[in-house]
Amino acid sequence: MGTHRLLCHPDTPPKSVKSIGVTLAGDAKGGLLLRWRIEGCADLIVPEYAGSGRADELWKTTCFELFVKAPDGAAYAEFNFSPSHRWAAYRFDSYRAGMANLDMPDSPQIDHQMGERYFVMTVKLPDLHASSAEAALSAVIEERDGTKSFWALAHAAGQPDFHAPACFAAAIPAADAP
């Protein structure tokens, strides 16, 4: 299990969000458990429940993301998770090229809790089987006044780009023993 701190892109400061941390843990069946914890959620836009299912363009509002690639390869996968319980999964042949839907035999399980100071988004991603892979963890945060901030483990120079190689700054943890 590993806990990571996301950094806000310097060109997109938040209004109320103070910090975002992500916990990433492997399970014995090759899945992942991800938990994003936002401190300062008073103005956070939380998309309404829309039922579990695939959807595109989730990044246009509050959304949580995982990118996974082999350490020596150009191909990677992108996963988007919305508090609405909608999700997306794509594969890319290389940096932003060759995008296609990624087949998912089982849907991710998505849940969230919101309190006065904290918002927690939890995702169980089954059957990933990506041990010894590199990961990029990120979040798009939208607040009530329209402010959007872009958070990642690391940022490349220029505009926010979660696909950039610099963002792949974490390792997928080994599976937990049963």
N, C-alpha and C positions, 0 to 999 in steps of 0.2 A: 504494500500500500504506500502511496506517496501523496503528499499534499503540496500543491503548487499555488503560487500567488500570481494572479494575472495583473498585467500592467495596462493602464489606459493609454491609448495612442495620444501623444502630446497635442495633436491637432483637434482632438474631440473630447474636451473635458466634460465630465458629468456635472449635473446640478447638485444632486443629493447623494449619489453613491460614493461611499468612502473607500471600499475595498471589495475585491472578489477573490475568493480562494476556491480551488478545485481539489477534491480528493479523488484519486483514481486507484481502484483495487481490482485485481483479477480474481476470478472464482475457479473452482476445481473443474468446471465443465467448459472452460475456454471463453467464458463471457467476461464482461467488465461491469463494474459498478462505478458510476461517476456521480459526484455530488458537488454542485456549485453552490457557494454560500456568499450572498451579497450582503454587505453591511451598508445600511443607509438606503432603505427601500421605500421611504415615504412617498416619493413621486413616481415610482416604478409603474410602467404600463405592463399589466399581466394579461396576455390574450385569454379570452374566455374559452372554456372547455368546448371543444369541437368534435370530440370522439377520437379514438385512436385510429390513425391511418396516415398514409403517405400524402404529402402536400409539398408543393414547390414554393419558393420565394418566402420561406419562413423568416429569413434574415432581414426582412423589411421592418420588423418590430422586434421586441425582446425575444431573443433566441440564443441557444447554447449550442456550441459546436465542438466536434472532435474530428481531427484529421489523423490518418494512420498510414504509414508507409514503411516498407522494408528499408533498413539502413543503407543498402547499396543500390536501391532501385529508383527509377523515376516515377513509376506508377504509384498512385495513392488512392485512398478512399476518404470521402467527406460524409459526415453525419451531422444533421441539424435536428435539434429537439426544441419544441415549443412548449410552454406551459399549457397550451391548448390541448396537449396530448397528440398533436400532429408531429410528424417526423419526416425526414428525407434521408436518402442514402444514395450516394453517387460514387462512381469510380472514374478516375482520370488516368490516361496513358502517361501523361507527363504534365508539367506545370500548366494548368488551365487548358489542357488540350485533350481531346478524345473523351469528353464527358458523356457518360451514360448512366442510367439508373442501375444501382447495385441491387442484385437480388437479395432479399432478406427472407429466409424461411420462417423466421419468427419476428414479430414486431417488438420493438423496444418497449419496455415498461417505463412509463413516465409518471412522476408525481411531484407535487410541490407543496410547500407550506410557507405561509407568510405571517410574520408577526409585526410588532411595532418598529423594530430596528433591523430585522433580518428576513431575507427571502432565501429559501433553500429549494433548489431544483435537483431531483434525484432521478437518474436514468439507469436502468439495468439493460445492458446491451448483450443479448445472448449470442453464443456461438461465434464469437469474433475470431478466436484462435489466432491471435496476432502476437504471440510472445516474441521477444527480441525485435519488436518494431519500434519505430520512432513515432511520437505523437505530438500533435499541436492541439492545444486546448484554448478555446476562445469564447467570447460572448458579445453579442450586440445588445446594448441596453437602450431602451427608449423610455423617456420620462414624459410626464403629462404635458409639459410645455413644448414638446417636440424635440427636445435635446436628445441626440443620439451619441452614445459613446461606444468605442470599439476597444475591447479588452483582449489581450493575448499574453502568452508566456513571454514572447519577445516580438518586436516589430522591426520590419525592414525599413529602410529609408523611404520617404515618400508617403503617399496616401495609405490608409489601412488596407492590408492585403493578407488575409489569414492563410492563403495558399502559398505564400512566400516561404522558401526553404528556411529562412531565419526563424520562422514560427515553430518549427519542429524541434522543440527544446526539451521534451520529456521522453521517457521510455515507458512502454507498456509494461506493467509489473508482471512478474511471474504468477502463475495461477496459485491460489491458496490451496493448501492441502485439504482433502475432504474430511 
